[in-house]
Amino acid sequence: MRLYDTARQGVVPFEPGPHVSMYTCGITPYDSAHLGHAAVYLVYDVLKRRLLDIGHTVRCVRNVTDVDDDILRKARELGVHYLDLAAEEMARFDADMSALGLLAPEAEPRATSAIPDILALVGAALETGHAYRSGGGVYFDVTTFPGFGKVSHCSEAEMLVLAAEHGGNPDDPAKRHPLDFVLWQPSLPDEPSWESRWGPGRPGWHIECSALAMRELGPTVDLHGGGRDLVFPHHECETAQSEAVTGRQFVRHWLHGGLVGLGGRKMSKSLGNLVFVGDLLKDWEPAVIRLAVLAHHYRTDWEWQDAALPAAAHRLDRWRGAPRGSAGTDTRALGTVRAHLDDDLDVPGALVALDELAGDGVEVEAGAALLGVVL
């Protein structure tokens, strides 16, 4: 299998051991699951299916960011407790992902479950000289980590722009360097707060994933990913703080999915240009939605079009119209899908190949099943 590695900037062999550890950044549950989420998590679902098909065991961890600026702001607007909001949205998210046929992660830990782990990690960063206290919070000092930038390959100017866009606040006067990032911060009066050696407060965004990943999977993860918008600052900062503390490689392979757009802009909660999975499920079979999303290569950015659904329904009908044989009597479809998946998860190529086989009267059931599509 060969997969694109963000840090190495190329398609390289992915050669894990018999047991594969995989961490995917989950949602911040303050709104319903949309197609951008579905596109990201379908990537890792198909990858996991192929790894299991090869014979690996896989432990996939998908976190829940149930405490951060976004969810606290939304809970404040709605006048509800942030954990009640998280519970409601996670139930909807899990139902939507299950309907789309995603394999359940082996663990789905919440950030609030990792406060002791986070405190230990922040303490270790301070003790090793990679962090400092300032303005009531604790910050990671990026100048102490020479490899900062090795995941994203962004220039400092690009980093400053992205940090500002993603809540990094480069102008924070408490920082020694504009790209330093918060590990622990004081809570506002109406925000949750935990006691620490540095005063009451709550964790920063990046430290949550490092603590959860290392608690669930150990200091080194075989494959870590999420949407491309997480490369900087989130995954860059995760790498820096993790490796600074452990002295070991944090991630062996970084895999990122492209972004889904609507109306010419990235689909996002902040913009409100969303297509919700739950709404589509009211009118379309889950397999149709799955095929509509999988028609795009995972590394490309693409624009959602409503016409994708009838096109996917037509494809599904063609596959279901192909002959059905006894299990294992014709392995052409399965072999073709395997070859495409091993080529940087070329799912669109696999779909076209199954179209051609079905058109030639070849059974495609096993190949479709490897893509998570039940005929």
N, C-alpha and C positions, 0 to 999 in steps of 0.2 A: 504494500500500500504506500502511495506517495500523496502527501498533503502539503498545501502551502503553509509555511511557517512565517508568521508576521515578523518575528524578531530576526530570522535569517533571510527574510525577503526573497523567498523562492520556494518552489515545490521540491520537497526533500522526502527521503524515506521516513515513514513512521513505523518504527520497529520496537514496540514495547515488549515487555516480558509477558508471561502467561496471564498475569493479572494486570489490568489497566485501571489506573486511577484517573478520573476525569472530573473537573470542576467547571461548572458553567454558572455565570453570574445570573441570578434570578431576578425577579421583579421587585420593585418597590410597590407594595400593594395598596395604592390609593385610588385606583380606577380599574375598569374592566380590561381584560386581556384583548389586545388588538392584533392585527395581522403582522405588525412588526415583531411582536413577541413570537407569534406562531412561526414566522420565517426563521428566527434564530434557533428556537428550540427544536424545530424539525431537522435542522442540520445535524445536531448532536444525536437526535433520535435515530436518524438513518446511519450515522457513523457507529453508534452503539450496536445497532442491529447487525451491521457488517462485522464488527469485532466479535460479537457473539457467534455469528455464522462461521467465522474463521476458527473459533474454538477458545477464544479468550474468555476469562471471567472479567466483568467490568463493575467497578464501583463508581457510580455517577452521583456527584453531590451538586445540588442546585439550591443555592441559599435563598433566603427571604430577607430583604432589607426592610425590617419592620420598625426601624427607628432611624430617621434622617430628616433633613430639612423639608423635603417634599411631603412626606407623609404627615409630619407634624403640622405643616402649613395647611394641608387639606383637612385634617381633623379639626383644626382650629376654625376653619371656614364653616365646616358642617356642624360644629358644636358637639362633636362626639369624641370618645376616648380613642386615642390613636391605635391601641391594640384591638379595639372592637372594629374599627375601620379595616385594619389589616386582616382580621379573621374573616370578615365578610367578603373582602375582595379575593383572598386566597382561596376560599371555597369556590368562588366563581371561576377563578383562574384554573384550579385543579380540574373542575368539571369540564371546562372548555378544552383543556389539553387532553384529558382522557377521551373526550368525544372525538378528537382528531386522531386518536390512536397512538398517542405518545406513550412509550414505555415509562413507567413511574421511576423517578430517581431512587437510588438506594437510600439516600438521605436528603431531607429538605429542611435543614436547620435554620432557625431564625437568628438574626443578629443579637436580639435581646437574650438569647440563651448562652451567648459567648462572652458576657461581661467579664467573668473571671479570667478567661483566656486573653481577652483584649487588654485587661489591666496588666497581666503578666508580660505581654508583648510590648506595651508602652514602657513598662519598667525596664525591660531588657534594652530597649532602644536608648533610654536615658543612661543606663549604666555603662553601655558600650560607647557612649559619646556621639551617638547618631541623632540624638534628639535634645531639645532644650525646653525649659519652662519660660513662658513669657505671657503677659497679659491675662493670667489666670488659666491658660491652656498649656498644652504640650505640643510642640511642632517637630516634625522630622527635618533635619538639616541636610538638604540635598547635596551640599558641597562636600559632605563626608562620604558620599557614595559615588566613586568615579564612573560607575556604569550607568548612571542616570541618563536615560535617553536610548538605551540599547534595545528596548522593545519597540518603541514608536519611531525611532530615527528622526524625530522632529528637531528642528533648530530651536535655540532658546526663544527666539522671537515667535515661532509657531507655538511653542509650549505656553508662552504667556497669553496668547490669544485664546487657546483652548482652555487653559486654566480659568480665565475670566468667564468663558462661556459656560463652564460646568461648575460654577460655584466655588472655584479655588481662591477667589479674592486676592489677587497678587498685590493689591495696594494695602493689605492689612498691615498697620503700623507695628504690630507685635512681631512681625516676621523679620528675620535677619536677611533673608533672600526672598525675592518675590515668588519663587517657585517652591519654597518650603510649604509643607502641607500639614494640616492639623491632625493630630493623633487623638487628642482629648480636648474637649472644649467646655467652658462653663455653660450650663443650661439657662435658658430664659425662665422667668418665674412660672410660666404655664407649661413648661416642657418637662419630660421625665428626667430624673437625675439619679445618679449612683455615686456612692462615696468612693473616693480614691485617695491615694497619698498626696495627690496634687490638688485636692479640693473636689467638691461635688461637681458633677457634670455628666457629659455623655460622649460616646466615641465619635470620632470622625468617620467619614464614609469608607475610606480605603482600608483602615485597620480592621474593619469588620470582616472583610473577605479573607484577609491574610490569616486572621485568627481562626475562622471557620475552616478554611482549606487545610491548614496545618493540623487542626484538631481532628478533622475527619479523615485526612489522607496522609498525614505525615509531612515532613519538611519539603519534600520534592514531589510534584504532581506530574504525571505523564503528559496530560493534555489539559489546557485551560483555555477558556474562550468566552465569547459573548458577541454582542454586536460590535461592528467596527468603531462605533462612537465611544466605546469603552477603552480603546487602546491608550489614549491619553486624555485625562490624567490617570484614570482609575488603575489600569493594569500596569502602567509604568510605576506608579507609586506603590502598588502592591509588591511588585518585584523588589524595589529598593528597600522597603522596610523589612521585608521577609529575609532577603539575603543578607542585609546588614546585621540582622540579629543572629541568624543561624550559621552564616558563613558557607551555606550550601546553595546549589542551584535550586531556585524555587519552582520553575516550570521547564520541562524538557521541550514542549511543543506548544506554541501559541496559535490557536485557530480562531479566526474572526469572520463573522458573517456580514454581508452587505446590508445596506439600509433600504427600507421600503418607503416609497414616497406616495403622496397623494396631493394632487393639485400643484405639482411642481416643487413641493417641499417635503423634507423628511417627515414621515408619520410620527407624531410625538404627542404626548399628553399635554405638554406646555402649549403647543400650537392648536390643539383641538381638532386637527385634521385626521381623524381616526376612523378606521373601519373595524368594528368590534366582531370578534369571532362569534360571540353569542348571538348577535343579530343575523349573521350569515347562516348559523345553524338552524334558524327558524325556517329557512326556505330551501336549504341545500343539504344534500347528504354529506356527512363528514368526509368521505373519501373524495368527493368532488373538490371540497375546499383544500384538502391535503394535496391533491394533484395540481390544483391551480397555483399553489405556492411552490411546490417542488419543480415546476416548469422553469424556474429561474436558477442559474448557478449560484451556489451559496456565497461566492465572493463578489458578486455583482450587485450594484445598487439598481433598483428597478421601481417602476411606477405601477401602482395598482390600477387595474382597469376592470370594471364590472364584467366586461365581455370574457374575462378569463374563466368565469364559472361555467357558462354554457359550453365553452370549448373543452373544459376539463370533463364535463358531464358526457360530452360526445366521445372523448377518449376512453372514459370508463366503460361506456356502452360497447365500444369496439373490442375492448379487452374481454368483456363478459361474453361477447358473441363468439370469441375464439373457441375452438374445440377444448373439451375437458377430457383429460386422460387419467389413468391411474397414477398415483403419486410416483414420481421419479421416472416415468416412462419416457419423458423428453426433457433433457436438461439444458437445451439450447438457451432458453430464456433466462434461467438462473445463472448460467455461466456468463452470459452477456451482461447481465446486471452486475455481477461480481466484478467483472473486468472494468466496467465504467466507474463503479464506486472506488475501486483501487486506484483509479486515475484522478486523484484530487476531487473525489466525490462528484463525478460528472453525472449527476442525477438527470439533467435535461437530456443528455445523450442516451441514458438508459431508457427514458420514456419514449424517445423516438425509435429506439431499437425494438422496444416491445410493441409499438405501433406497427412496425414493419413485419414482425413475426406474427402478430395477430392477423394482419392482412394476408399473410401467406398460409394461414390455417394452422399455425403452430400454437400449442397451449402456452399460455404466459402466466398461469396462476402462481407458480413458485417464484418467478421473477418479480411479480407484483407484490407478493407477500414480503419479500426482502426489503421492499421500499415501504412497507407498512400499509399496503393497500390490499384489503380483503375483497376478493371478487365474489 
